[in-house]
Amino acid sequence: MVTLHDIEQAVARLQGQVLETPCVESRTLSQLTGAQVFLKFENLQYTASFKERGACNKLVQLGPDERARGVVAMSAGNHAQGVAFHAQRLGLRAVIVMPRFTPGIKVERTRGFGAEVVLHGDTLDEARAHALALAASEGLTLVHPYDDPDIVAGQGTVGLEMLRQQPDLETLVVATGGGGLIAGVTLAAQALQPGIEVVGVQAQRFPAMVNALTGSHWPQGHYTIAEGIAVPTPGLLPLQILRPRVHDWLLVDEGDLEQAIVLLLEIEKTLVEGAGAAGLAALLRHPERFRGRKVGLILCGGNLDPLLLASIIERGLVRAGRLARICVNARDLPGQLARITALLAEAGANVNEVRHQRAFSLLAAQNVEIELVLQTRGPEHVREVLCALQAAGFEAALR
């Protein structure tokens, strides 16, 4: 079992090796959720993830023979970068096994730190089996992402920092995959403040830890935007630590995660990946669960593919009603489109896209269906735009 002493020793080892990240209140998110929300910015680490902590704590304790042979790790991305970066800094060979569909940005950044990247299998379990085989055949030391006491102790330094920065926190909401972060944070936080509540959060498509600890049988999916916590099999050591210590478990869906990513980008001007947004997603989905409490959230990672981010932002604008698609039926006459766009301009809407539909329409042959994607101020503004078009004699509806 990992102890507070182990975590405090990890703090000493990590001094000057990783960033002590800020933990500050977000007034706007506090107003939105009804809780007093404090954010721990682990996405500001050099590799944009807390995973550096456990990786560094493990690597600096290797013996001379282990250092000479090198290390191997399996990861969907953040652990890979943490191991690769600190292995390069310490002069160690690092072989990283990643699932074949790991986001390209994480693969390239891992290679950029000098690691040998092996893409193998479609799941983390398949990557793990290959990493174990490489460890056996090449004499490499396995650096497990979560099922290792040195890793758990390193991740626990996040919890020590949070409680020393904000000693009066009442609840910690922690994203959970294999369990290394929440196990270390729970041990550290409850050692400093025995009454503190810890709530674990998992993506609804990957509820392995929730199922293991609550006896539930939520089905497992295949993909999630929170790939950092898309772990099909939780660690045995984290299970042992968490079973008597975590107070509650919550699941969040893909829409919750997308909304949280957009809010953190828009409100806090900080970029988080799906796993990093899971804590806020839980607050947004279950505000009554946390109302009135001082809640600490760990923004545990910020490695998000730019193309995925663009899609999430656009979908978030649609969800908020700030990007709307409307359909206008009109007579197919010269100047009709100009009339429509003039009405939209007068109503304060900006046109993103226009699509004329003649052949594939059930309207009369003399009519045309015009589909427009508009930038608006929100749902009320969309209603004003539709009323303006209808008052001018056009058939207009939200699509």
C-alpha positions as CSV (number, residue, x, y, z in Angstrom):
1,M,0.0,0.0,0.0
2,V,1.1,3.5,-0.8
3,T,1.4,5.8,2.3
4,L,1.6,9.6,2.9
5,H,5.3,9.1,3.5
6,D,5.7,7.7,0.0
7,I,3.9,10.6,-1.5
8,E,6.0,13.1,0.5
9,Q,9.1,11.4,-0.7
10,A,7.8,11.8,-4.2
11,V,7.3,15.5,-3.6
12,A,11.0,15.8,-2.7
13,R,12.1,13.8,-5.8
14,L,10.0,15.9,-8.1
15,Q,11.3,19.2,-6.8
16,G,12.5,21.2,-9.8
17,Q,11.6,18.3,-12.1
18,V,7.9,19.1,-12.6
19,L,5.8,22.3,-12.3
20,E,3.9,23.1,-9.1
21,T,0.7,24.1,-10.9
22,P,-1.7,26.7,-9.6
23,C,-5.0,25.9,-7.9
24,V,-7.3,28.8,-8.1
25,E,-11.0,29.6,-7.9
26,S,-13.1,30.1,-11.0
27,R,-15.8,32.7,-10.1
28,T,-17.7,32.2,-13.3
29,L,-17.8,28.4,-13.1
30,S,-18.8,28.8,-9.4
31,Q,-21.8,31.0,-10.5
32,L,-22.8,28.5,-13.2
33,T,-22.7,25.4,-11.0
34,G,-23.7,26.7,-7.6
35,A,-20.5,25.3,-6.0
36,Q,-17.3,27.1,-5.2
37,V,-15.1,25.7,-7.9
38,F,-11.3,25.5,-7.6
39,L,-9.3,24.4,-10.7
40,K,-5.9,22.6,-10.5
41,F,-4.1,23.4,-13.8
42,E,-2.2,20.2,-14.5
43,N,-2.6,20.9,-18.2
44,L,0.2,23.5,-17.7
45,Q,2.8,20.8,-17.1
46,Y,5.5,20.7,-19.9
47,T,3.8,17.6,-21.5
48,A,0.4,19.1,-20.7
49,S,-0.6,16.3,-18.2
50,F,-0.2,15.2,-14.6
51,K,1.3,11.9,-15.9
52,E,4.8,13.5,-15.7
53,R,4.6,13.2,-11.9
54,G,4.3,9.4,-11.7
55,A,6.6,8.8,-14.6
56,C,9.4,11.0,-13.1
57,N,9.0,9.5,-9.7
58,K,9.4,6.0,-11.2
59,L,12.3,6.7,-13.5
60,V,14.5,8.5,-10.9
61,Q,14.4,5.5,-8.7
62,L,15.7,3.0,-11.3
63,G,18.9,1.1,-10.5
64,P,22.0,1.3,-12.7
65,D,21.2,-1.9,-14.6
66,E,17.6,-0.9,-15.2
67,R,18.8,2.5,-16.5
68,A,21.2,0.9,-18.9
69,R,18.6,-1.4,-20.4
70,G,15.9,1.2,-20.7
71,V,12.1,1.3,-20.1
72,V,8.9,0.4,-21.9
73,A,5.4,1.8,-21.4
74,M,2.0,1.4,-22.9
75,S,-0.2,4.5,-23.1
76,A,-2.9,6.2,-25.1
77,G,-0.8,9.4,-25.0
78,N,-0.2,11.3,-21.8
79,H,1.7,8.7,-19.9
80,A,3.7,8.1,-23.1
81,Q,4.8,11.7,-23.2
82,G,5.6,11.8,-19.5
83,V,7.8,8.7,-19.7
84,A,9.4,9.8,-23.0
85,F,10.2,13.3,-21.8
86,H,11.8,12.3,-18.5
87,A,13.5,9.3,-20.0
88,Q,15.1,11.7,-22.5
89,R,16.1,14.1,-19.8
90,L,17.7,11.3,-17.8
91,G,19.4,9.7,-20.8
92,L,17.3,6.5,-20.8
93,R,16.0,4.5,-23.8
94,A,12.2,4.6,-23.9
95,V,10.0,2.3,-26.0
96,I,6.3,3.4,-26.0
97,V,3.5,1.0,-27.2
98,M,0.4,2.9,-28.2
99,P,-2.9,1.7,-29.6
100,R,-3.1,2.2,-33.4
101,F,-5.8,4.8,-33.2
102,T,-4.1,7.1,-30.7
103,P,-4.6,10.8,-31.8
104,G,-1.7,11.8,-34.1
105,I,-0.8,14.8,-32.0
106,K,0.1,12.5,-29.0
107,V,2.1,10.1,-31.2
108,E,4.2,12.9,-32.7
109,R,4.8,14.6,-29.4
110,T,5.9,11.3,-27.9
111,R,8.3,10.7,-30.8
112,G,9.5,14.3,-30.4
113,F,10.8,13.5,-26.9
114,G,13.0,10.8,-28.5
115,A,11.0,7.7,-27.7
116,E,10.6,4.7,-30.0
117,V,6.9,4.5,-30.7
118,V,5.3,1.2,-31.5
119,L,1.7,1.3,-32.7
120,H,0.1,-2.0,-31.8
121,G,-3.5,-3.2,-31.2
122,D,-6.8,-1.4,-31.2
123,T,-7.1,-1.2,-27.4
124,L,-5.0,-0.4,-24.3
125,D,-5.2,-4.0,-23.3
126,E,-3.7,-5.2,-26.6
127,A,-1.0,-2.5,-26.2
128,R,-0.3,-3.7,-22.7
129,A,0.2,-7.3,-23.8
130,H,2.7,-6.2,-26.4
131,A,4.6,-4.0,-23.9
132,L,4.9,-6.9,-21.5
133,A,6.3,-9.0,-24.4
134,L,8.9,-6.4,-25.2
135,A,9.8,-6.0,-21.6
136,A,10.5,-9.8,-21.4
137,S,12.3,-10.1,-24.7
138,E,14.5,-6.9,-24.4
139,G,15.0,-6.7,-20.7
140,L,13.2,-3.4,-20.4
141,T,11.6,-2.1,-17.2
142,L,7.9,-1.7,-17.5
143,V,6.6,1.7,-16.4
144,H,2.9,1.0,-15.9
145,P,0.6,4.0,-16.3
146,Y,-1.4,3.3,-13.0
147,D,-0.8,-0.1,-11.4
148,D,2.5,0.7,-9.7
149,P,3.1,2.1,-6.2
150,D,5.7,4.6,-7.4
151,I,3.3,5.9,-10.1
152,V,0.5,6.2,-7.6
153,A,2.8,8.1,-5.2
154,G,3.9,10.4,-7.9
155,Q,0.3,11.2,-8.9
156,G,-0.6,11.7,-5.2
157,T,1.6,14.8,-5.2
158,V,-1.3,16.6,-7.0
159,G,-3.5,16.0,-4.0
160,L,-0.8,17.3,-1.5
161,E,-0.4,20.4,-3.6
162,M,-4.1,21.0,-3.8
163,L,-4.7,20.7,-0.1
164,R,-1.7,22.9,0.8
165,Q,-2.9,25.5,-1.7
166,Q,-6.6,25.4,-0.7
167,P,-6.8,23.7,2.7
168,D,-10.5,24.2,3.1
169,L,-11.6,22.1,0.1
170,E,-14.6,19.9,0.9
171,T,-14.9,17.7,-2.2
172,L,-12.4,16.6,-4.9
173,V,-13.9,15.5,-8.2
174,V,-11.4,13.3,-10.1
175,A,-11.4,11.9,-13.6
176,T,-10.7,8.1,-13.5
177,G,-9.4,5.7,-16.0
178,G,-7.0,3.0,-14.6
179,G,-7.2,4.7,-11.2
180,G,-3.6,6.0,-10.6
181,L,-4.5,9.6,-10.2
182,I,-7.6,9.2,-8.0
183,A,-5.8,6.6,-5.9
184,G,-2.8,8.9,-5.2
185,V,-4.9,12.0,-4.7
186,T,-7.3,10.2,-2.4
187,L,-4.5,8.9,-0.2
188,A,-2.8,12.3,0.0
189,A,-6.0,14.4,0.6
190,Q,-7.5,12.1,3.2
191,A,-4.2,11.9,5.1
192,L,-4.1,15.7,5.3
193,Q,-7.9,16.2,5.8
194,P,-9.6,13.0,6.9
195,G,-13.1,14.3,6.3
196,I,-12.6,15.4,2.7
197,E,-15.0,13.8,0.1
198,V,-13.6,12.2,-3.1
199,V,-15.9,11.7,-6.1
200,G,-14.7,9.7,-9.1
201,V,-15.8,10.4,-12.6
202,Q,-15.7,8.1,-15.6
203,A,-16.8,8.4,-19.2
204,Q,-20.1,6.6,-19.7
205,R,-18.6,4.6,-22.5
206,F,-15.7,3.3,-20.3
207,P,-17.2,2.6,-16.8
208,A,-14.8,-0.2,-15.8
209,M,-13.9,1.3,-12.4
210,V,-17.5,2.1,-11.6
211,N,-18.6,-1.4,-12.5
212,A,-15.7,-3.0,-10.4
213,L,-16.4,-0.9,-7.3
214,T,-20.2,-0.6,-7.3
215,G,-21.3,-3.9,-8.8
216,S,-23.0,-2.1,-11.7
217,H,-23.0,-3.5,-15.2
218,W,-22.8,-0.5,-17.5
219,P,-21.9,-1.6,-21.0
220,Q,-18.5,-0.7,-22.4
221,G,-18.2,1.3,-25.6
222,H,-15.4,1.5,-28.1
223,Y,-14.5,5.2,-28.4
224,T,-14.8,8.4,-26.4
225,I,-13.4,11.9,-26.7
226,A,-12.0,11.3,-23.2
227,E,-9.4,8.7,-24.5
228,G,-7.1,9.5,-21.6
229,I,-9.6,7.7,-19.3
230,A,-10.8,5.1,-21.8
231,V,-9.4,2.2,-19.8
232,P,-11.1,-1.2,-20.1
233,T,-9.5,-2.8,-17.1
234,P,-8.8,-0.8,-13.8
235,G,-5.5,-1.4,-11.9
236,L,-5.5,-3.8,-9.0
237,L,-3.6,-1.5,-6.7
238,P,-5.9,1.5,-7.3
239,L,-8.9,-0.8,-6.7
240,Q,-7.5,-1.8,-3.4
241,I,-6.9,1.8,-2.4
242,L,-10.2,3.2,-3.7
243,R,-12.7,0.6,-2.5
244,P,-13.0,1.9,1.1
245,R,-12.1,5.5,0.4
246,V,-14.1,7.0,-2.5
247,H,-17.5,8.3,-1.6
248,D,-19.3,8.4,-4.9
249,W,-18.9,7.6,-8.6
250,L,-20.5,9.5,-11.5
251,L,-20.7,8.9,-15.2
252,V,-20.7,11.6,-17.9
253,D,-21.6,11.3,-21.5
254,E,-19.9,12.7,-24.6
255,G,-22.1,15.8,-24.7
256,D,-21.2,16.6,-21.1
257,L,-17.5,16.3,-21.9
258,E,-17.8,18.5,-25.0
259,Q,-19.7,21.2,-23.1
260,A,-17.1,21.2,-20.4
261,I,-14.2,21.6,-22.9
262,V,-15.9,24.5,-24.6
263,L,-16.7,26.3,-21.3
264,L,-13.1,25.9,-20.0
265,L,-11.8,27.3,-23.3
266,E,-14.3,30.2,-23.3
267,I,-14.4,31.1,-19.7
268,E,-10.9,30.1,-18.3
269,K,-9.1,30.5,-21.6
270,T,-7.5,27.1,-21.0
271,L,-7.4,24.1,-23.3
272,V,-8.2,20.7,-21.8
273,E,-8.8,17.3,-23.4
274,G,-11.8,15.1,-22.8
275,A,-10.4,13.5,-19.7
276,G,-9.3,16.9,-18.3
277,A,-12.8,18.2,-18.6
278,A,-14.5,15.2,-16.9
279,G,-14.6,16.7,-13.5
280,L,-16.4,19.9,-14.7
281,A,-18.7,17.7,-16.8
282,A,-19.8,15.9,-13.7
283,L,-20.6,19.3,-12.0
284,L,-22.5,20.5,-14.9
285,R,-24.5,17.2,-15.1
286,H,-25.1,16.9,-11.4
287,P,-25.1,20.5,-10.0
288,E,-27.4,19.6,-7.1
289,R,-24.8,17.0,-5.9
290,F,-22.2,19.7,-5.3
291,R,-24.2,22.9,-4.6
292,G,-22.8,25.0,-1.8
293,R,-19.6,23.0,-1.4
294,K,-16.0,24.0,-2.0
295,V,-15.0,21.7,-4.9
296,G,-11.6,21.0,-6.3
297,L,-11.3,19.9,-10.0
298,I,-8.1,18.6,-11.6
299,L,-7.7,19.7,-15.2
300,C,-5.5,16.6,-15.7
301,G,-4.6,16.9,-19.4
302,G,-4.6,19.4,-22.3
303,N,-3.5,17.3,-25.3
304,L,-6.4,17.6,-27.7
305,D,-6.2,17.1,-31.4
306,P,-6.8,20.5,-33.2
307,L,-9.3,18.9,-35.6
308,L,-11.2,17.4,-32.8
309,L,-11.2,20.6,-30.9
310,A,-12.6,22.5,-34.0
311,S,-15.4,20.0,-34.2
312,I,-16.2,20.2,-30.5
313,I,-16.3,24.0,-30.6
314,E,-18.7,24.0,-33.6
315,R,-20.9,21.4,-31.9
316,G,-20.8,23.5,-28.7
317,L,-22.0,26.6,-30.6
318,V,-24.9,24.6,-32.1
319,R,-25.8,23.3,-28.6
320,A,-25.8,26.8,-27.2
321,G,-27.9,28.1,-30.1
322,R,-25.2,30.4,-31.3
323,L,-24.9,28.5,-34.6
324,A,-28.3,27.7,-36.1
325,R,-29.5,26.0,-39.3
326,I,-32.7,27.3,-40.8
327,C,-34.7,26.5,-43.9
328,V,-36.5,29.1,-46.0
329,N,-39.0,28.2,-48.7
330,A,-39.4,30.9,-51.4
331,R,-40.4,31.5,-55.0
332,D,-37.5,30.9,-57.3
333,L,-37.3,34.5,-58.6
334,P,-34.4,36.8,-59.2
335,G,-33.5,38.8,-56.0
336,Q,-35.1,36.5,-53.5
337,L,-31.8,35.4,-52.0
338,A,-30.8,39.1,-51.7
339,R,-34.0,39.9,-49.9
340,I,-33.5,37.0,-47.5
341,T,-29.9,37.9,-46.7
342,A,-30.9,41.6,-46.3
343,L,-33.5,40.6,-43.7
344,L,-30.9,38.5,-41.9
345,A,-28.5,41.4,-41.8
346,E,-31.2,43.7,-40.4
347,A,-31.9,41.1,-37.7
348,G,-28.2,40.9,-36.8
349,A,-27.5,37.4,-37.9
350,N,-24.3,36.5,-39.8
351,V,-24.5,33.9,-42.7
352,N,-22.0,31.1,-42.4
353,E,-23.3,28.9,-45.2
354,V,-26.0,29.0,-47.9
355,R,-27.4,26.0,-49.9
356,H,-29.9,26.3,-52.7
357,Q,-32.0,23.1,-53.2
358,R,-34.1,22.7,-56.3
359,A,-34.0,19.2,-57.6
360,F,-34.1,17.3,-54.3
361,S,-37.2,19.0,-52.9
362,L,-40.9,18.2,-52.5
363,L,-41.8,21.9,-53.0
364,A,-43.6,23.1,-56.2
365,A,-41.3,23.4,-59.2
366,Q,-41.5,27.2,-59.0
367,N,-40.2,27.2,-55.5
368,V,-36.7,26.8,-54.0
369,E,-35.6,25.6,-50.6
370,I,-32.8,27.7,-49.1
371,E,-30.8,26.3,-46.2
372,L,-28.7,28.7,-44.2
373,V,-26.3,28.2,-41.3
374,L,-26.3,31.4,-39.2
375,Q,-24.2,32.8,-36.4
376,T,-26.5,34.2,-33.7
377,R,-26.5,35.4,-30.2
378,G,-28.5,32.5,-28.9
379,P,-31.9,30.8,-29.0
380,E,-33.9,34.0,-28.5
381,H,-32.1,35.7,-31.3
382,V,-32.9,32.7,-33.6
383,R,-36.6,33.1,-32.8
384,E,-36.3,36.8,-33.7
385,V,-34.7,36.0,-37.0
386,L,-37.4,33.5,-37.9
387,C,-40.1,36.0,-37.0
388,A,-38.5,38.6,-39.2
389,L,-38.5,36.2,-42.2
390,Q,-42.0,35.1,-41.6
391,A,-43.3,38.7,-41.2
392,A,-41.8,39.3,-44.7
393,G,-43.9,36.5,-46.1
394,F,-41.3,33.7,-46.2
395,E,-41.9,30.2,-44.8
396,A,-39.0,29.8,-42.4
397,A,-38.2,27.2,-39.7
398,L,-35.4,25.9,-37.6
399,R,-33.9,22.7,-39.0
